[in-house]
């Protein structure tokens, strides 16, 4: 969905990208730091945070659209 925040691994860096945008909002070498930053971005945007593994599979999906607490969604 446009506007959701996606944490992904690309070119040996972890990145957070808002879906619908070409460029990453930020990059880091640490997966944990990228996930933390992506979660904060999703909370602020009231959107879904999708975390991918290094090979691109969906590792988790959390919904912050109705609550800053987050609700786990099924992996699609």
N, C-alpha and C positions, 0 to 999 in steps of 0.2 A: 504494500500500500504506500502511495506517495507520502512522504513525510516521516515514515518510520526510520529509526536509527539502526544501522547495521554495523556490527563489529566483525571485521574480516581480516584475513592474513593475505598479503599480496606483496610481491617483490621484497621478501624478507622483512616486512614491517607489518605490525598490527595497525589497522586503520578503523576509524569511525566515519561512516558516510551516511548522509541523509538520503534515503531512497528518492530517486528523481533527480539527483544531482550527480554530476560527473566526478567532481573532485572530493577528496576526503576532507572532513572537517579538521581532523588531527591525525597524527601518526606517532607511534612509539614502538620500541623494540620489545616491550613487555606486554604479554597477553593480559595479565591481571590489571595493569594500568589502563589498557584500552577498554576492557570490559567495564571497569569502574567509571571511566569517563563517559562511555556510551550509555550506561545506566542513568547517569546524571543528565545527559542530554535528552534521553527519552522522557524522563520525569519532567524536565522543564518544558518540553514540547507537548507533553501529554500524548505520547505515541507509543508504539510497540518497539521494544528493543530485541533485535535478532542477533544472536551470537553464533558465528560459524566456526567450525574447526579449521585447522590448517589446510585440509583438503577440500573445503568448501561446503561440507555437510552442515545442516542446521544442528547446533548443539543445544540451544535453548531459545525460547521466545517468551518474553514477559510483556504483559499489557499494562501500560500506565495511563491509558486513556481516561479512566474514571477514578483512579486512585494513585497517589504517589507511592503506595505500598507495593503495587505490582501483583499481577495474577499470571501464573504460568499458563501458557497456551500449548496445545498439542504441537508436536513437531510435524511440519508438513513436508 
